[in-house]
Amino acid sequence: MGFGVVSRCYFASLVPSQLSLFTPSKNHFLFTSLTTIINMTMMYISHDISVITETCDDIAIMYGGNLVEYTDTMTLFEKPLHPYTQALMGAFPSIKGEKTVLKSVPGEPPVLLDPPPGCRFHPRCPFANGGCKNATPEFREVEKGHWVSCSNIG
């Protein structure tokens, strides 16, 4: 686990090789205790949606090095807007409700040394059109407190 402190904010990252050392409940206790006791903001970087959900008030989703969606945790789970966020939610098992078949995102992530033009998700996006391939979508607020970078939204 890595920590870095900058002013009143700390950054935390849990790498896959350390997953056996820390359970999600221990992470949650550690991170929430630190933010409360020290009165600091935390930026937690992870692919583990379950830990992020329990630990963070707001979530920012990145794809190919770009921010594609940002909102509070509840809104993101109730109404994901960006196609990549929707794909992530479809790939994550739910502990409530019906059991569903998990979905994978077809294709490969972009090579960041030579990213595709336009939206970096367009080669894998089921909703991509010509505009997605030609221009990088603006990161904009489409609803109060809900920001997204997709030309097909809003």
Summary of the structure (lengths in Angstrom):
residues: 154
radius of gyration: 16.8
end to end distance: 38.4
largest distance: 50.3
contacts: 374
relative contact order: 0.13
helix: 29%
strand: 23%
